[in-house]
Amino acid sequence: METRQFLEQGMGKIVGDGRLTMFWTQKWLDGKKLEEHVIQALPEEHATKRVRDYWSLVTGWDWRVLRQFLSSDILNRIASFELVQEDHEDQVTWVADKRGQFTIASAIRVIQCSSPMAETRWRTIWKLRLPHRIKFFLWLFSHQRLLTNCERVRRHIHSHSQCDICHEGEEALDHTFRTCPNARSTWYSMGSEGTRCIEKDASVHDWFQYNLNGHHRDAGWPEKFAIILWYIWKWRCKACFDNNADVPGDRGAFLVARIHDIRTAMEQGVYELTDTSTNLHMTWIKWTPPSAGWKVLNIDGAVMDTQGRVGAGGVIRDEAAKWIVGFSEYLGACSVLKAEVRALLRGLKIAQELGVTKLWIYTDSSTLISMITNPSTWKTEVSPLIHQCVQLLVWPGWETQVSHCFREINQVADKLAKLGLNMSLGVSIYREPPLEVQGALHDDSRGVLWPRMLKH
């Protein structure tokens, strides 16, 4: 009986049409039971609802109902799911392993009450280009081991849990790093980037993981975020135990300088390990229209810096490079890979509706190409979507080809995907090219050449 309970902890669902998965009580979203993340009590009539009960083929998710019970972070994650229209049953998966496969090692982690995400969190921290002392600090943060006053009281080594700086609340992690006026002044000193960071509506641990996951336009934000956290903690300790010694007056300027110094030092270390013997040569590439009778679909996904908003976009053109139709879509919060898959699915559906009989698809995602050609590489989070894409690609009513392209010649799709970042939920169809893409569209039609470094 105990073994069964342990196994159930590691099991979840991959949602297809959503008919067989309980919305609130089964793990179908990031290995979570949503009933444990409601922001107000869930009425009894909702407790037995299935995923499909909150979905409409016409309007999508029932946001009016869902936003009553779930935070904006979780709503954005739900937005990245699109239920399949045909009967594609939900599948059982092993959420304790990121590939969805049962392994002895992952089962042992579950039995030992180790979080299924703990290993992923540590890998995220370990991959950051930061000094080891900051990585260890992040590990302590993620495991709630930093000696805040709340933690010191829990360990019976302190007499009170009140914040010693502002005296306005208990000094837990959230207070220390987000809500204490001392912490907030540090974030505000970093300008709009820091302000957006602390205003995010999420628990402190979701907020911590979100900012370290690397889904930002600024690829260096996870390191910046970690360095700011590190100095907030250092300055807190100095204020409490060392009479504010060495705390700079202009924290923003200090942090910008330190971030630059740490980045430079880490890059120099990386460069020393780089194999400089690799031979590269420069070539010139350009967007090329398809052969006569064919249409070409370019697709892409995009992520907005620290906010984690995700968009998808694509464009269909003919052999004369003439615009046929384009689209942009806001997908909530998800991986870039899922955005690429959603862009492909949306583009295929639009092309099918237009009656296209020969379609050549271009994407700059080599991972997506691999998944289309090799089912063994399918990722758990996108497998129902990839299944739909493959079914459409082999549809007997047309001929299709899928190829990889470089980003330099995928700029129209990239700009359309970025338009989706600032949209509300849903898709926009463009019968005429929007102003934002006309420059890139003109470059493609003229055959503008772009330099590209390639290995011999």
C-alpha positions as CSV (number, residue, x, y, z in Angstrom):
1,M,0.0,0.0,0.0
2,E,2.8,2.4,0.9
3,T,4.5,1.6,-2.4
4,R,1.4,2.5,-4.3
5,Q,1.2,5.8,-2.5
6,F,4.8,6.6,-3.4
7,L,4.2,5.7,-7.1
8,E,1.1,7.9,-7.2
9,Q,3.2,10.8,-6.1
10,G,5.4,10.4,-9.2
11,M,2.5,10.0,-11.6
12,G,0.8,12.7,-13.7
13,K,-1.0,13.2,-16.9
14,I,-0.2,14.4,-20.4
15,V,-3.2,16.3,-21.6
16,G,-4.5,15.5,-25.1
17,D,-8.3,16.3,-25.4
18,G,-8.6,16.8,-21.7
19,R,-11.5,14.4,-21.2
20,L,-9.8,11.9,-18.8
21,T,-7.8,14.3,-16.6
22,M,-9.2,15.9,-13.4
23,F,-8.4,19.6,-13.6
24,W,-7.8,20.3,-9.9
25,T,-6.7,17.0,-8.4
26,Q,-4.3,15.4,-11.0
27,K,-0.8,16.5,-11.9
28,W,-1.1,17.8,-15.5
29,L,0.5,21.2,-15.2
30,D,4.2,21.3,-14.2
31,G,3.8,18.3,-11.9
32,K,1.4,20.3,-9.7
33,K,-2.0,19.6,-8.3
34,L,-3.8,22.8,-8.9
35,E,-6.1,22.4,-5.9
36,E,-2.9,23.1,-3.8
37,H,-2.4,26.5,-5.5
38,V,-5.9,28.1,-5.4
39,I,-6.1,31.6,-4.1
40,Q,-9.5,31.1,-2.6
41,A,-11.6,28.2,-1.5
42,L,-12.7,26.0,-4.4
43,P,-16.5,25.4,-4.5
44,E,-17.6,21.7,-4.3
45,E,-19.1,21.7,-7.8
46,H,-15.7,22.5,-9.3
47,A,-13.7,19.8,-7.5
48,T,-14.7,17.0,-9.9
49,K,-14.4,18.9,-13.1
50,R,-12.1,17.7,-15.9
51,V,-9.7,19.7,-17.9
52,R,-12.1,19.6,-20.9
53,D,-14.8,21.2,-18.8
54,Y,-12.9,24.6,-18.8
55,W,-12.2,24.5,-22.5
56,S,-14.3,25.6,-25.5
57,L,-13.3,24.8,-29.1
58,V,-14.5,28.3,-30.1
59,T,-13.2,30.5,-27.3
60,G,-10.5,28.4,-25.6
61,W,-10.1,28.5,-21.8
62,D,-12.8,29.8,-19.5
63,W,-10.7,32.6,-18.1
64,R,-13.7,34.2,-16.4
65,V,-14.0,31.2,-14.0
66,L,-10.3,30.3,-13.7
67,R,-9.0,33.7,-12.7
68,Q,-11.3,33.5,-9.6
69,F,-9.2,30.7,-8.2
70,L,-5.7,30.8,-9.7
71,S,-2.8,33.3,-9.7
72,S,-1.7,35.1,-12.9
73,D,1.4,33.0,-13.1
74,I,-0.5,29.7,-13.2
75,L,-3.1,31.2,-15.7
76,N,-0.2,32.1,-18.0
77,R,1.1,28.5,-17.8
78,I,-2.4,27.2,-18.6
79,A,-2.6,29.6,-21.6
80,S,0.3,27.7,-23.2
81,F,-1.9,24.6,-23.5
82,E,-4.2,24.0,-26.4
83,L,-6.4,21.0,-26.2
84,V,-6.6,18.8,-29.4
85,Q,-9.9,18.8,-31.2
86,E,-10.0,15.2,-32.3
87,D,-10.1,12.3,-29.8
88,H,-6.6,12.1,-28.6
89,E,-6.8,10.6,-25.1
90,D,-4.8,11.9,-22.2
91,Q,-1.9,9.8,-21.2
92,V,-0.4,8.8,-17.9
93,T,3.2,10.0,-17.5
94,W,5.9,9.8,-14.8
95,V,6.3,13.4,-13.7
96,A,9.3,12.5,-11.4
97,D,11.4,12.3,-14.5
98,K,11.6,15.2,-17.0
99,R,11.4,12.7,-20.0
100,G,8.3,11.2,-18.5
101,Q,10.0,7.8,-18.2
102,F,10.0,5.7,-15.1
103,T,13.5,5.1,-13.7
104,I,14.7,3.5,-10.5
105,A,16.6,6.7,-9.6
106,S,13.5,8.9,-10.0
107,A,11.4,6.4,-8.0
108,I,14.0,6.5,-5.2
109,R,13.8,10.3,-5.1
110,V,10.0,10.1,-4.7
111,I,10.3,7.5,-2.0
112,Q,12.8,9.7,-0.2
113,C,10.3,12.5,-0.4
114,S,12.6,14.5,-2.7
115,S,10.8,17.0,-4.9
116,P,10.7,15.9,-8.6
117,M,11.9,19.3,-9.5
118,A,14.8,19.4,-7.0
119,E,17.4,18.0,-9.4
120,T,16.2,20.4,-12.2
121,R,16.5,23.3,-9.8
122,W,20.0,22.4,-8.9
123,R,21.0,21.9,-12.5
124,T,19.6,25.4,-13.2
125,I,21.8,26.9,-10.5
126,W,24.9,24.9,-11.4
127,K,24.8,26.0,-15.0
128,L,24.9,29.7,-14.1
129,R,28.1,31.5,-14.9
130,L,28.7,32.6,-11.4
131,P,31.3,32.1,-8.6
132,H,30.7,29.0,-6.5
133,R,30.0,31.0,-3.4
134,I,27.0,32.6,-5.1
135,K,25.8,29.2,-6.4
136,F,26.0,27.8,-2.9
137,F,24.0,30.8,-1.6
138,L,21.3,30.1,-4.3
139,W,21.2,26.5,-3.2
140,L,20.6,27.6,0.4
141,F,17.9,29.9,-0.7
142,S,16.1,27.2,-2.8
143,H,16.2,24.8,0.2
144,Q,15.1,27.5,2.7
145,R,18.3,27.2,4.7
146,L,19.3,30.8,4.8
147,L,19.5,32.0,8.4
148,T,16.8,34.6,8.4
149,N,15.3,35.4,11.8
150,C,12.4,33.1,11.1
151,E,14.8,30.2,10.4
152,R,16.9,31.1,13.4
153,V,13.9,30.9,15.6
154,R,12.9,27.6,14.1
155,R,16.3,26.3,15.0
156,H,16.0,27.8,18.5
157,I,19.1,30.0,18.1
158,H,17.3,33.4,18.2
159,S,14.6,35.0,20.4
160,H,12.4,36.7,17.8
161,S,11.5,36.5,14.1
162,Q,11.0,40.2,13.5
163,C,13.0,41.9,10.8
164,D,15.9,43.8,12.5
165,I,16.1,46.4,9.7
166,C,12.5,47.6,9.2
167,H,10.8,46.1,12.2
168,E,7.6,45.8,10.0
169,G,7.2,42.1,9.8
170,E,8.6,38.6,10.2
171,E,12.0,38.1,8.5
172,A,11.2,35.1,6.2
173,L,12.6,34.8,2.7
174,D,9.8,36.7,1.0
175,H,10.2,39.7,3.4
176,T,14.0,39.6,3.3
177,F,14.3,39.7,-0.5
178,R,11.1,41.3,-1.8
179,T,8.9,43.2,0.7
180,C,11.3,44.7,3.2
181,P,11.9,48.4,2.3
182,N,15.6,47.7,2.4
183,A,15.3,45.0,-0.3
184,R,12.8,47.0,-2.4
185,S,15.1,50.0,-2.5
186,T,17.8,47.8,-4.0
187,W,15.5,46.4,-6.7
188,Y,14.2,50.0,-7.5
189,S,17.8,51.1,-7.8
190,M,18.1,48.7,-10.8
191,G,15.4,50.7,-12.8
192,S,12.4,49.2,-14.6
193,E,14.0,45.8,-14.7
194,G,14.2,45.5,-10.9
195,T,10.8,47.1,-10.4
196,R,9.1,44.5,-12.7
197,C,11.0,41.8,-11.0
198,I,9.6,42.4,-7.5
199,E,6.1,43.3,-8.6
200,K,5.6,39.8,-10.0
201,D,2.6,38.0,-8.4
202,A,4.0,34.7,-7.2
203,S,5.2,32.8,-4.2
204,V,8.8,33.5,-3.2
205,H,9.9,30.1,-4.5
206,D,8.0,30.4,-7.8
207,W,9.4,33.9,-8.2
208,F,13.0,32.6,-7.4
209,Q,12.7,29.7,-9.9
210,Y,11.0,31.9,-12.6
211,N,13.9,34.4,-12.6
212,L,16.5,31.7,-12.8
213,N,15.0,29.7,-15.6
214,G,16.6,31.7,-18.4
215,H,13.3,32.4,-20.4
216,H,14.1,36.0,-21.0
217,R,15.2,38.2,-23.9
218,D,18.1,39.3,-21.7
219,A,20.1,36.0,-21.6
220,G,22.1,37.3,-18.7
221,W,19.2,38.1,-16.4
222,P,19.5,34.9,-14.3
223,E,23.0,35.9,-13.4
224,K,22.0,39.5,-12.7
225,F,19.1,38.3,-10.5
226,A,21.4,36.0,-8.5
227,I,24.0,38.7,-8.0
228,I,21.4,41.2,-6.8
229,L,20.0,38.5,-4.3
230,W,23.5,37.8,-3.1
231,Y,24.2,41.5,-2.3
232,I,20.8,42.0,-0.7
233,W,21.7,39.2,1.7
234,K,25.3,40.5,2.2
235,W,24.0,44.0,3.0
236,R,21.3,42.7,5.3
237,C,23.9,40.8,7.3
238,K,26.1,43.9,7.5
239,A,23.2,46.0,8.6
240,C,22.3,43.5,11.3
241,F,25.7,42.5,12.5
242,D,28.3,45.1,11.3
243,N,26.6,48.5,11.6
244,N,26.2,49.0,7.8
245,A,29.9,48.8,7.2
246,D,30.8,49.0,3.5
247,V,27.2,49.3,2.2
248,P,27.4,51.6,-0.8
249,G,25.3,54.7,-1.0
250,D,24.3,54.3,-4.7
251,R,23.4,50.6,-4.8
252,G,22.3,50.6,-8.4
253,A,25.6,51.9,-9.7
254,F,27.5,49.5,-7.5
255,L,25.5,46.5,-8.7
256,V,25.9,47.4,-12.3
257,A,29.6,47.6,-11.9
258,R,29.8,44.4,-9.9
259,I,27.6,42.5,-12.5
260,H,30.0,43.7,-15.2
261,D,33.1,42.7,-13.2
262,I,31.7,39.2,-12.4
263,R,30.6,38.6,-16.0
264,T,34.0,39.7,-17.3
265,A,35.8,37.4,-14.9
266,M,33.6,34.4,-15.8
267,E,33.9,35.0,-19.5
268,Q,37.7,35.1,-19.3
269,G,37.6,31.7,-17.5
270,V,35.3,30.3,-20.2
271,Y,37.5,31.6,-23.0
272,E,40.5,29.9,-21.6
273,L,38.7,26.6,-22.0
274,T,37.5,27.3,-25.5
275,D,39.0,25.2,-28.3
276,T,40.4,27.9,-30.6
277,S,41.5,25.4,-33.2
278,T,38.0,25.1,-34.5
279,N,38.0,26.3,-38.1
280,L,35.2,28.7,-39.1
281,H,34.5,30.3,-42.4
282,M,32.1,33.1,-43.3
283,T,29.4,32.5,-45.9
284,W,26.5,34.6,-47.2
285,I,22.9,33.4,-46.9
286,K,19.5,34.8,-48.0
287,W,15.8,33.9,-47.9
288,T,14.8,32.1,-51.0
289,P,11.2,31.9,-52.4
290,P,9.9,28.4,-53.1
291,S,9.6,26.6,-56.5
292,A,6.7,27.3,-58.7
293,G,3.4,25.9,-57.3
294,W,4.7,25.8,-53.7
295,K,4.0,28.0,-50.8
296,V,6.5,28.6,-48.0
297,L,5.7,28.9,-44.2
298,N,8.2,30.5,-41.9
299,I,7.6,30.1,-38.2
300,D,9.2,31.2,-34.9
301,G,8.7,31.7,-31.2
302,A,9.7,34.6,-28.9
303,V,10.1,35.2,-25.2
304,M,9.9,38.6,-23.4
305,D,12.9,39.1,-21.0
306,T,12.1,38.9,-17.2
307,Q,8.3,38.9,-17.7
308,G,8.4,35.4,-19.3
309,R,5.6,36.3,-21.8
310,V,5.8,33.9,-24.8
311,G,4.6,34.6,-28.4
312,A,4.4,32.6,-31.7
313,G,4.3,33.8,-35.2
314,G,4.5,32.8,-38.8
315,V,4.0,33.9,-42.4
316,I,2.9,32.1,-45.6
317,R,4.3,33.5,-49.0
318,D,4.2,32.3,-52.6
319,E,6.9,31.7,-55.2
320,A,7.0,35.4,-56.0
321,A,7.7,36.2,-52.3
322,K,4.1,37.7,-52.1
323,W,2.5,37.9,-48.7
324,I,-0.5,35.5,-48.4
325,V,-1.2,35.6,-44.7
326,G,0.6,36.0,-41.4
327,F,-0.3,35.4,-37.8
328,S,0.8,36.4,-34.2
329,E,-0.3,34.7,-31.0
330,Y,0.2,35.2,-27.3
331,L,0.8,31.9,-25.5
332,G,1.1,32.9,-21.8
333,A,4.2,31.4,-20.1
334,C,5.9,28.3,-21.6
335,S,9.1,27.2,-23.1
336,V,10.4,28.5,-26.4
337,L,10.2,25.0,-27.8
338,K,6.5,24.8,-27.0
339,A,6.1,28.2,-28.7
340,E,7.8,26.8,-31.9
341,V,5.5,23.8,-31.9
342,R,2.4,26.0,-31.4
343,A,3.6,28.2,-34.3
344,L,4.0,25.2,-36.5
345,L,0.5,23.8,-35.6
346,R,-1.1,27.2,-36.1
347,G,0.6,27.7,-39.5
348,L,-0.4,24.2,-40.7
349,K,-4.0,24.8,-39.7
350,I,-4.1,28.1,-41.5
351,A,-2.5,26.7,-44.6
352,Q,-4.9,23.8,-44.7
353,E,-7.9,26.2,-44.4
354,L,-6.5,28.2,-47.4
355,G,-6.4,25.1,-49.5
356,V,-2.6,25.0,-50.0
357,T,-1.5,21.8,-51.8
358,K,2.3,22.2,-51.6
359,L,3.8,23.7,-48.5
360,W,7.5,24.0,-47.5
361,I,8.0,24.9,-43.8
362,Y,11.1,26.6,-42.4
363,T,12.0,26.9,-38.7
364,D,15.2,27.9,-37.0
365,S,14.7,25.3,-34.3
366,S,16.8,22.2,-34.9
367,T,15.1,20.6,-31.9
368,L,11.7,20.9,-33.6
369,I,13.1,19.4,-36.8
370,S,14.5,16.5,-34.8
371,M,11.2,15.8,-33.1
372,I,9.2,15.9,-36.4
373,T,11.5,13.3,-37.9
374,N,12.2,11.1,-34.8
375,P,9.3,10.3,-32.4
376,S,11.8,9.0,-29.8
377,T,12.9,12.6,-29.2
378,W,9.5,14.0,-28.4
379,K,9.4,16.0,-25.2
380,T,6.7,15.2,-22.7
381,E,5.3,18.8,-22.5
382,V,4.8,19.0,-26.3
383,S,4.0,15.4,-27.3
384,P,0.2,15.9,-27.9
385,L,1.0,19.0,-30.0
386,I,3.7,17.3,-32.0
387,H,1.4,14.4,-32.6
388,Q,-1.1,16.9,-34.2
389,C,1.6,18.5,-36.3
390,V,2.8,15.1,-37.6
391,Q,-0.8,14.1,-38.4
392,L,-1.3,17.3,-40.4
393,L,2.1,17.0,-42.2
394,V,1.1,13.5,-43.5
395,W,-2.4,14.6,-44.4
396,P,-3.1,13.1,-47.9
397,G,-4.6,16.4,-49.2
398,W,-1.2,18.0,-49.7
399,E,2.6,17.6,-50.1
400,T,4.8,19.1,-47.3
401,Q,8.5,19.5,-46.6
402,V,10.2,20.7,-43.4
403,S,13.6,22.3,-43.4
404,H,15.9,24.2,-41.0
405,C,16.9,27.8,-41.7
406,F,19.2,30.3,-39.9
407,R,17.7,33.1,-37.8
408,E,19.1,35.8,-40.2
409,I,16.6,34.6,-42.9
410,N,13.7,34.0,-40.5
411,Q,13.3,37.6,-39.4
412,V,9.7,38.1,-40.7
413,A,8.5,35.2,-38.6
414,D,10.6,36.4,-35.6
415,K,9.0,39.9,-35.7
416,L,5.5,38.4,-36.0
417,A,6.3,36.2,-32.9
418,K,7.4,39.3,-31.0
419,L,4.2,41.1,-31.9
420,G,2.4,38.3,-30.1
421,L,4.3,39.2,-26.8
422,N,2.2,42.3,-26.3
423,M,-1.1,40.9,-27.3
424,S,-3.9,39.6,-25.1
425,L,-4.6,35.9,-25.2
426,G,-5.5,34.6,-28.6
427,V,-4.3,34.8,-32.3
428,S,-4.3,37.7,-34.7
429,I,-4.4,37.0,-38.5
430,Y,-2.8,39.5,-40.9
431,R,-4.2,39.5,-44.5
432,E,-1.8,42.4,-45.1
433,P,1.8,42.7,-43.6
434,P,1.8,44.8,-40.5
435,L,4.1,47.8,-40.4
436,E,6.6,46.1,-38.0
437,V,7.6,43.4,-40.5
438,Q,7.6,45.4,-43.7
439,G,11.3,46.2,-43.6
440,A,12.3,42.5,-43.1
441,L,9.8,41.5,-45.7
442,H,11.3,43.9,-48.2
443,D,14.8,42.5,-47.5
444,D,13.6,39.0,-48.2
445,S,12.0,39.9,-51.5
446,R,15.1,41.7,-52.6
447,G,17.3,38.7,-51.7
448,V,19.5,40.7,-49.2
449,L,22.6,38.7,-48.2
450,W,23.5,38.0,-44.5
451,P,26.9,37.0,-43.2
452,R,27.0,33.7,-41.3
453,M,30.0,31.9,-39.6
454,L,30.0,28.2,-40.3
455,K,32.3,25.3,-39.4
456,H,34.3,23.8,-42.2
